[in-house]
């Protein structure tokens, strides 16, 4: 079999691209041979040869047995979710995905993370037996959802034999640089390559005059080829490019019939690729009556017939036809195209790109279509939705009554996109126009969400109170009351906040408004959490989760605070792979694993949650994630990692100040300072958390109160220690059925008062609970107290603490307890040998227990999805484990991993330890 490109690389169409093609061939062979996935980027100006190289690469891959997806993004299709990827995935011989698979995906296009993960799973399954090439041309025009998928999936599928080939114009912000990425910037052709190209077209030696003219092409092969075609037809006397291209196209157009000329101009407005039906509608003629025009345009080498659509032979040709239209004519044609598409029953996403190029202030149809398109795409492309909604607002005349409705939608879209400052400015501009009182109240209601995200609680309280004095609409009143309850959840009088929340819920139920009910239940849950009332928090969040399943993570976390781990497991198992806020679900899983003392798994979950937030560019939980990872690092004794996490927290808090983040940051600073021996500073930081952030006290200190008491005592502040212990007792009184609350109160009071009996009570209570680490801490303190008193019962208590810490991976704490056990052994005459051997950074022994399970499953042929189902975890967590496994084992593919697992001959089963 002869493989394209296997010999005579320098041939017509590929002159001067031998080196690039050879690198692409090497990538294809690497992926084919089981070395994992790869990404190739072909970047350069229009006409530089990207598409030709892509097509040659596709031919080589097909000849070597790849399944190929070959798609193209188009400039005027940026509003159709996943259109750029779908153009290739659904076509091919055979297609990479079936139409049934894609229809299932399209049904969840409003859940970006879920959709991309499911798409990656399908591609992973498809590539299990056959290597895959996914090529997307002109990716600079990709719709936002395809662009998002292309930014996430290559890294997700690096262990699978998938080669991604993307072409586009130079735009580092769009492509970025990922692992195993080969970037091939296409440079202008050399003089030698241009001479070969000239010989291909003209035959024989190249006259000096032609060589001089080719200098004007700037090494661009398409411009050079167009020049040479013109020279072959009419000689070498003509202007230089790029004017030559426009004039050359104009010369071709001049020889066409008027109907064909009009048809091509219409086509250039519709985009590089367009349907005959759309062009016919815009021409005002039946498609069947345009066959002569189509034939003439194809004969003039301007169009190519793809079957379903007509295509300008190159985008530069389309641009040349388009540039020959007067600006006013272009604008009029785009506006007419939008109207014709709507009249033909096409969606707003087809018409809006034309409206963006043509609509003028006061265009009612454009305002309506832009608003509809923004609503259609807001769930999956919030930034684009915000742009569309803002553009719609710009088209509304300043004093038109509709300005407030359109403006409200713009505020909502901007908020959804995370553009809070712009949303606030937009709302304040509308309010400055002194709208009617009910409109004023409605705008303040939607601005309430903006102010909550901006952490401007004072302004939220002030505005909601003012709006409540003006509102008459019961639905808006219920929403405003709920916003007021949320604001008051951050204050000192949580009793008054609770009353406001209950009133908001009653108003929401009377009005029958879903949004008001969600806000009221959310507010009541926040108030209960801040008051340390675990049962009430669980009750409200359960009601909220039943009403809206997107709040299941909040219910799970609330029940974790109740020590109701069995229910949490059922909730997370039931959520499974559902498209529900995956980052928050993983956060709930991490919180559960921390409670269970599974530090490695908790850390992997936190890494996964951070990655998912970063994928969406909404790092709202980054501070909490990094603080918890830092606290885990301190338990392990990894001070360097803890400081790295602290640096991220400091930078994030400085960039995005937030009251809750500030309190969490202060506590983490206290733990690190205490670990560094700066006990006075650590105690002052804990004091500041108590003093400045009372509403967060039990959300923050509930799992850490014993550690906070220790910090206070080491800092010489007994009053602070006693205050913390007293609060712990109050918290236990509020939560009589929560073993951890009861045990933590006894433990904190025992430390503050040096009471050995309370330590024994703490251990006794914590033995009935589900959390091993608080039990280990209480057992360690009890053992030390007994050891100081010369009581031989110290050894069993210390042994329990050591074993729990060692099993959890809390190596630093285990080593501290081991030193106490050595002292106990010396007193009794027994010897206890050895300390924990640190886990290495590389190799099989570096893998955690969960990573070994994943490694065995993948080596046995499981996909990420099936491995996740076997282990009852999220596929996202399996992705994180797999990335860590590959890094620690220095492998690049599943094939390599399988060899290592086989070589280890590990006796454990796939789901065993």
N, C-alpha and C positions, 0 to 999 in steps of 0.2 A: 504493500500500500504506500502510495506517495503522499506524504503529509505536506500541506501547504507551508511554504516558508522553509522547507527542509533543505533547499539548495537554491542557489542563484538568488540570494536575498535582494541584491540590487537589481530590480526589474521595474518596469513601468508601474507607476502608482506608489512605489515604495522607495524611490530614489532618495538617498541621504538618510534613511531611517533604519539602516542595518543594525546599529548598536542598540537602539531602543527595541527593535523587534527581537533581537537575540535575548535581551533581558526579559522580555515578556515570555518568550519561549521557555526560558529557564524557570520562571515562576510557574508556568503551566506544568512543567515536568516535576517540579518540587511538590506541588499540590497533588498531582497524580500519584506520586510515589509515596504518599502517606506522611508527608512532613507537616501536615496541618494546613490551616487556611492562610490566605495572604490577601493583601490589598494593593492594587496598582492604580495610581492616579496619573492620567495623561492630561497635562495642563498646557494651555497656550492660547494664542489669539485666534480669532475666527480664520479658517482657511489654512491653518498651519499643518493640518494633516492628522488631527486627532481621530476623526471618524474612520479614515482609511486604515490606520493602525488598529483601531478597535475591531473593524470588520475582519482584518487579517488574523487577529488574535482569536476571534470567534471561530474562524475556519480551522485554525490549528487545533483549538480545544475540541471542536467537534470530531475532527479526524482522530484525536487521541482518546475518544470515548467519553468526553464530558457531556453531561446534560447542560444545555445552554439556555439562559434567559437573556434575551437581547432587547432592551427597551430604550426609549428615548424620552427625555423631558421636553416639554414645549412651552414656549414663552407665555402663551395665553391660557394655559391650563393649570395655573398655579393654585386655583381655588378648589380643584377636585381632589379630595383626600385620597392619597395613595395612587393617584393616576400614573405618576411617573414610573413607579415600580410595577404596577399592574400591567403596563404596556408590554413588559417583557415576560413577567411571571406566567401570564395566562396564554402566551403564544409560544410556539416552538414545536419541535418534532422529536420527542414528545414535550408537551408543556410541563414546566416545573411544578405548577400547582393546577389542580382542577378547578373548574368554575364553582363547584360545590364548596371546596375548601375556601375559595376567595369570598363567596357569598357569606359563609359563616364568619369570616374575618370582618367583612364590611358591616355586618350587624353589630359589631362592637367597635366601630371606628371612633367612638367617643371616649374610649379607654386606651390611651396611647401605649402605656407600658404593657398592658395585657395584650394588646394587638401585636406589638412588636415581638413580645416573648412567644406568642402563639405562632406567629409567622416564622420566627427563628426555629421553633420546634418542628414545624412542617419541613423547612429546608434541611434541618439536621437529619430528619428521618429519610428525606429523599436522597441525601448524600451518603447514607450509611453504606450503600453498595456501589455507588457511582460518583465520581467527582463532579462538581458543579461549578459552572462559570456564570456569574451574574454580572452582566455588562449594562451600564446605563450611560447613554450619550447625552451631552449637553446638560450635565447635572446642575449647572448654575440656574436652570429654569425649573428645577424640581419643586413640586408642591411641598409645603412645610411638613406634612406627615411623612412623605417619602424621604425628605431630607433628614427628619428625625430618625426614621428607621435606618437610613444609611449611616448615620452617625453612631448608632448603637449596635446594630446587628453584626458588623464585621468583627468587632471585639468579642461579642457573645459567641460567634461561631468559629473562632480561631482554631479550636481543636478539631474541627471537622474539615474535610477536603473541599473547601469552598474558596474559590478565587473571585474577588470583587474587582471589577475593572470599571473605573469611573472616568469620564472625560469631561472637561469643562474649562472655562476661562480661569485665569489665575485669581484665586480668592482664598487665602489662607483661613479666613474666619469660617468659611463654609466647610472646608474639608478637614482642617486640623491635621494632626499627625498622630496616628495610633501605632500600636506595636505591629511589627512586621509589615510596615507600609513602604512600598517602593514608589517614589515620586519621580516621574519622568517629565520634566519641563521640556517641551518641544521648541528647539531653537530654530532660527531661520536656516534654510538650506544653504549649504556651501556652494561656492561657484562651480565646483566639480559636479555636484548633484544637479544644479540648475542646467549645466551643459548637457548632462545625460538626459534630463527631462526634455530639453529642446530637441535633442536628437530623436527621442521617442516620437515627438509630434511632427517635426519637420523632415526628419530623415537626413542622413549624411552629416557633413560638418556644419557647425553653427557659424553663420556670418558674424563678423565683428559688430555690425550695427545691431543685430539681434541680441548679442551678448550684452551690449551697452543698454539696450532697452530693458533687458531682464534685471539689470541692477535696480530699476525702478520698482520692481516687485518686492523689494526688501526681504528676499529669501522666503516669501510666502508661496507655498506650492500651488494653492488654488489660484491666486492672482497670476502667478507665472503661467499656469496652464491656460487660463482665460486669455492672457496676452498672446500666448503662442497659437491658440486656436484662431484668434483674430488675425494674427500675422499670416497664418497658413491660408486664411480666406481672402485677405485684402492687402497684404504687404506690411512693411514695417513702419510706415509713416502714420503716426497717431500720437495723441497725448500720453503722458505717463500715468500709471495708476497712483492713487485709487480712482482719480477722475476717469481713467480709461475704462474701469469696470462699469461705472455708471453709464458713461457714454456708449460703451460697447453694448450694454443691455438695452440702452435707449435705441441704438441702431437696430438691434434685433426687433424691438417692439415696433419701431417705425415701419418695419416691413410686414407687420401683422395686420389682419383686418381689424376694424374698430371694435367689433364685438369681442374678439379675442383679447385685445388690449384691455378693455373694460373688465373682462373676466379675470385677467391676471392681477389687475389692480385690486379688485375685490378680494382675490385670494391672498394677496400680500397683507391686507388688513386682517384677514381671518387667522393668519399665522403661517408658519412654514408648512405645516400639514393641515389640510382642511378637507371637509367632506364636500362632495359635489352638491349634495342636497342643500347645505348651508350657503354655498356660493350661489346656487340657483335661486334660493329664496331672496338673497340680497340683490341679485340681478333682476329679480322680478320675472323670472322665466322658469319653465319646467326643466328639470334636470335632463330629461330626454332631448330637449332642444339645444343642449350645449355640447353635443358630441363633436361637432366640427371645431369649436373653439378649443376643446380639450386636446383633440388630435393635433391641431396646429401648434399649441403651446408645447406639447411633447416633442413634436418634430423640430421645434426651435431650440431644443435642449434646455428648456427652462423648467419644465415639470417632469415628474416621474409618477407613473400610476402604480400605487401599492396594492390596488385591489379595493380595499375598503376606503382609502383616502388618496387624495392627490398630494404630492409633495414637491416643493421647490427643490431642485437638484442640490442646492446648497443654500444655507441661510444667508450667505453674502448675496446670492442672486435675489432672494426675497427682499433683503434690505435695499438692494439697488432699485428694484421696482418700487418699493415703498418710499424710498427717498425721492423718487421722481414725482411723487404726488405733492401738491401744495399743502402746507400745514392745515389750512382751513378745510381742504378736501378730505384729508386724513381724518380730521376730527369729526366731520359730518358723516363719513363712512363708518367710523367706529360707532357713532351714536345710532345710525341706522341699523348696523349689525346687531346691536343690543336689542333694539325693538323687534327686529325680524326674528331673532332667536327666541325671544319671549313669546311672540305671536305663534311661533312654531311649536310651542309647548316645552321648550328647553328650560333647564333649571337656571336659577339665579347665578350659580357658579359659572355657567357658560356665558352669561350676558355681562356680568360685573367687570371682567377684565377690560371689556370695551368701554364700559361706563367710566372706568377710572381714567381712560384716555380722552374722554369726550364730554362728560357731564358738566353742566354749568349751574351756577346758583339758581335756585328756584325750580329745578327739574324734579317734579314730584315723583315721576316714575323711577328715576335714578335713586332718589332718597329712599323710596320704598324697597327697591331691589337690593340696595346696599345693606339696608337693615335686615332684610330677609337672609341675605348671604352671611351676614355677621352671626345671626342666630344659628344658622345651619352649621357653621364651622367652629363655634366658640368652644365646644367641648374638646375638640381635638387640635385646633389651631388657634388658641386664645389670642396670641399676638396679632395674627392676621385679622381676627374678628375685631380686635380693638382698632386696628387701622381702618377697617371698613366702616365701623360705627362712627369713628371720628370724622371720616370723610363725608359720611352722610350728614353729620351735624354741620360741617362746613358749608354744605350746599343749601341748608335751610336759611332763608332770609331772617335777619336778626329779630324782627318783630312779628314773625309768623307764629300763630298759636301752637303749631306742632313742635316748636323748638324745644319745649320742655320734655315732651315724650321722647323725641329723638335724643335729646341730651341725657335723659335718664338711662336709655339703653347704652349710650357711650360710656357713662360712668360705670355701669355694670360690667361692660366688656373690658374696660381698662382695669378694673379691680380684678377680674378673672385672670387677666394677663400679668398681674403683679405690678402694674404701673400705677402705684397708689398716689404718688405725688401729682401726676398728671390727672388722675381721676378727681382728686380733691380740687385742683385748680379748675377743672371743667365744671364741677358742681358749684364752686363759689362764683364762677362767672355767670352761671344761670341764676343763682340766688340774687346776684346783684341787679338782675332785671326785675326784681320785686314781683315774683309770680303770685297767683292767687293762693290763699292760705292752705288749701288742701294740697296744691301742687308743692308749696313750700315744705309741708310736712312729708310728702312723698319723697322729695329730693333729699331731705335730711335723713329719711329712713335708709335710702341706699348709700348715702355718705357715711352712715353709721358703720357699715362694713369696712369702708376705707379707713376710718379713724381707728377702728379696732386693730387693723393690720399695721397701722402706723404707730400703734401703742400710745395714741393721744387720748388717754382715758378722761382727762379733765374736759377736753373739748367734746368728746362723745357724750359725757354727762350733761354738759351745758346745752348742747344742741338738741339732744333728745328731750330734755325738759322743756325747752322753748317750743319745740314742734308739738309736743303733747298738749300745750296750751292752745294751739291753733287748730288741731286736727278735728275733723268731724267724721271721716271715713273709719268705721270700726276695724277694718282690716289693717289699715296703716297704723291706727292706734295700738293694736295688738303687737305689731312689729316694733314700734317705737318703745313700748313698755318692755318688751323682751330685750331690746338693745340697752335700755336703761338698767335692766337687771344684770346684764353682762358687765356693764361698766361698774356697777356697784359690787360685783364679785371681786373687784380689785381693791376695794376699800377696807376700812377697819370694822365697819358695822355690818357684819355678815347676816345678822338677824334681819335688819332692814332690807338687805339685798334679797334674802329668801322670800320675804313678804312681796317684794316687787316681782320676783320670778313667778310666784304662785298666782299673783294677779295677772301677769302676762299670759300664763297658761290658760287661766279661765277665760280671758278675752279671746285668745286664739281659738279655743274650743267653741265659743259663741259665734265667732266670725267664720269658722270653718276654713281658715286659711292655713295651708300646709307650711308655708315659710315661717309664719308666726309661731306655729306649734314647734317646729324644729328649733327655732331660736330660743323659745321659752324653756324647752327641755334641756337644751345645751347650757343655757344660763344656770338653771337649777343644778345641773351636774357640776359645773364649774364652782358654784358657790359651795356645794357639799364637799368637793375635793379640797377647796381652800380652807374650809372649816374643820377638815379632818373627820368628817362624818362618812365613813366608808360605805355603810349600808345605804344611806340616802343617795350617795353618788352612784352606787351600783344600780339602785332602783331607777333613777332618772336616766342613766345611760342605757339601761336595758330597754326602757320604754322608747328611748330615742332610736335605738338599734332596730327594734321591732317596726317602728314607724318608717325608718329609712336605713336600709341595710348598710349604707356607706359609713355609718357610725359604729359598725361592729368593732373596730379596733378600740374605740373609747370604752365600749362595754367590757371588752376583754381586760383592758388595763384597770378599770374600776374593780373588776372581780379579782384581779391579782392582788389589789390592796386588801381585799377581803380574805386572802389566803385560799380562795376557792379555785385552786389550780385545775381540778378535774373539769369544772365547767369551762374554764378557759381552753383547755385542750379540745373539748368538744366544739367550742365556737371556732377555733382556728382550723380544726379538721373540716368542719362544715363549710367554712369559707373556701378551703381548698384553693383551686386555681381560678376562682371567680374574679371578674374584673372589678375589684373593690379596692381602691386606694392602696396599692400594694406596698408602698413605702411605710405606711402606717400599720399595715398588718404585720410587716416584718418587725417594726418597732415593738409591737405587742408581743411577738414571738421572742424577741430579744429580752424584753422585760420579764417574760416567763422564765427564760433560760437563766437569767441572772438570779431570779428567785430560787430556782432549782439548783443553783451552784454549778451550772454548766458554763464555765467561763469561756472556754474555747468556742462553743456554739453561740453564746451571746455575742462574742466579739465578731464572729462571722456574720451574724444577723445584723449587727450595727454597721459593718462594712457594706453589707448589701443595701440596707436602708439608705445610707449616704450615697451610694452609687445611683440608686433609683431616683433620689431627689436631684442629684447632679444631672442625670439624663434629662429630667424635665426642667432644669434650670430654676428650681424652686427649693432652695436649701433652707426651708423654714425650720427644720428640726436639727440643723447642723450642730448648734451649740450643745444641745442635750446629748446628741450622739457622741460627740467628741469628749464631753465631760465623762460620760459613762465609760467610754473606751479608756480614758485616762485613769479613772478609778480602778478599772480592771487591770491596767498596766501596773498600778501601784500595788495591787494585791499580788501580782506576779513578781514584783521586785524589779520591773523594767522602768527605771526612772527616766531613761533617755526617751522612751516611747511616750511616757506620761508628759514630759516637757514638750515634745513635738505636738501632742494633742492640745496642750495648753497654749502653745503659740497660735494654733488655728483658732482656738476659742477667743483669744485676745483680739486677733485680727477681725474675726467675724463680729464680735461685740462692738468694736470700734467703728466698723463699717455700717452695721445695722443695729443701733442702740435699741434695747428692749428691756423693760423692767424685769420680766421673768428671766431672760437670758443673763441680765446683770447679776441677779441673785445666785443663779446656778454657777456662773463664772466665779463669783466671790467665794463660794464654798469650795470649788475645785482649787482655787488659789490657796485656800486655807489648808487643804489636805497636802498639797505639794510643799508649802512652807513648813508644815509640821514634819513632813518626811525629811526635809532638809535641815531640821533642827532649829528652825526659827519659830519657836513655840509662841512667843509673844505676838508676833505678826499674825500667826495662824489664829490665835484666840481673838484678836481684834477683828479679823475678817469674819469669823463666825458671829461675833457681836454685831457687825454691820448687817449681816443677813437678818438677824433677829430684829434689829432696830429699824431698818429701812424697808423691809419687804415682808410685813406681817401676814399679808394675804397668801404668801407662798410658803409660809412656815411648814405646814404639814405635807404639802406636796413635795417639798425639797428634803425636809429633815426626817420624814417618816422612815425611810430605809437607812438613814445615816445618823440617827440621834445618839446612839452609843458612841460612835466615832467622834461626833461633835462634843460630847461630854468629855471624852479623853483629851481632845484638843484643848478644851477649856482648862482642864486640870493641869495639863502639862504647861499651859501658858500662865499658871498661877492665878486663874480667875475662878475661884470656888463659887462665887455668886452666880456667874454665868452657868457653871455646871449644875448648880442646884436649880436654877431657873429652867434649864433645858430638861432636867429630870422631872420637875414638877409638870411641865407641859406634856411630857411623855405619859405621866400618870393620868392627866386630864384626857389625853388622846385614848388611852386604854379604857377609861371610864365611858367614853363615847362609843367605843367599839368592843363591847364585852365578849363577843363571839369570835374575835380575831386573835389566834394564839400569838402571832408575831407582835401585835400591839401590846398584849399583856406581858410577853417575855421581854420585849425591849424596854418597857416601863420599869420592870423589876431590875433589869440589868443596869439601866441608866441610874436608877436610884441607888443601887448597890455601889456603883463606882463613886457617885457623888457623896455617899455617906459611909463608904468603907464597910459595908454590911455584908458579911459572908453568907448569912442566911438568905438574904435577897438574891444573891448569886445562885444559890442552890435552887431557890424558887424559879429563877429565870430559866435555868437549865431544865428543870422539871416541866415547865410550861412549853418551852421551845421543842422539847422532845415530842410533843403532841402536834406540832405544826409541820408544814411542808418545806420549810426553808432550812437547808443545812448550814449555811454560812453564819447566820445569827446564833445558831446552836454551837457552832465551833467557837465563835468569839466568846460566848458566855462560858463554855466549858474551859477555854484557855484561861480566862480570868479567874474562874473558880479553882482550877488546878494551881495557878500561881499563888492564890491566897492560901490554899491548903498547904502548898509547898513551903510558904513562908512560916506557916504555923507548925511545920514538921509533921503534918498529917499524911500517912501513906496513901490516903485516898486521892492524893494529888495525881498519882501516876495514871489511873484509869481516866480521869477527867482530861489530862493533857494528851493521853493517847487518842481519845476520841477526837479532840480538837485537831491533832496532827493528821490523823487519817482522813478527816473530812477535808481539811485544807489541801492535802496532797492529792486526793481524788479530784477535787475541783480544779486543780492547777494553780491554786493560790500559793505559789512557791515561797514567796517572801514570808507570808504568815506561817507556813509550815516550818520553815527554817527557824523562825523565832521560837515556836513551840518546841521544836526539836532540841534547841539549846536548853530550854527548861527541863525537858525530859532527861537530858544529859546530867543536869544538876541533881535531879531526883535519883537517877541511877547511881551517881557517885555517892550519894548519901546512903543508899541501901546496899552498896557494894556491887551492884550489877552494872554492866556496861551496855550502852546502846550505841550502836555503830552507824556511821555513815550519814551523810546529808543527801538531800534530793539531788540527783544528777540533772543539771540544766538540759533542757531539750535543745538539740543542735538546730542550727538554722537551715541546714541543707540535708538532703537525703531522706530515705524512708523513715528513719527515726524522728525526723522533724515533723512528720505528719501528726495531726491530732487524731483522736479516735474517730471523729466524724469524717475527717478527710480520708482516713483509711477505708471506711465503709464506702464512701463515694468512689474512691479509686478502684476498689474491687468490682463495684457494680459497673462502672464505665468500662473497665477491662473485660468484663464478662459480656459486653455488647449492649448494655443499656444506653438509651438516650438520656439526656438530662431530665426530660419529663418523666420517663419511667423510673429513673433512679429516685426522683423526688417523690413519686407515688409510693415506692417501696419503703422509703425512709420516713414518710409522712411529714415532709417539709416542703417549702416552696421551691419551684424550679429556680427562682432567683437566688436562693441560698445555695443550691447545688452549683449554680454558675460561679458563685463566690468561692466555694470550696474547690472547684475544679481549677480556677485561676491560681489559687494558692498552691494546689498540688503541682501544677505545671511549673510554677516558680521554684518550689522547693526541690523538685526532682529534675529541674532543668530539661524538661521535655517540651515538645512542640505539638504533639498530636496524640490522639487516642491510641494509635498503633504503637507508638513508643511507650505510652503508659502501660499498655497491656504486656509489653515485653518485660518491663520492670516488675510488675506485679507477679508475673510468671517466674521471673528470676528470683524474687524474694521467697517464693514458695511459702508465703505466709499461711499459717494454718487456720486463721480466722475465716469465718464465712463472710459473705458479702454484707450481711446485716449485723454481723457480730462485732466484737471489739477490735 
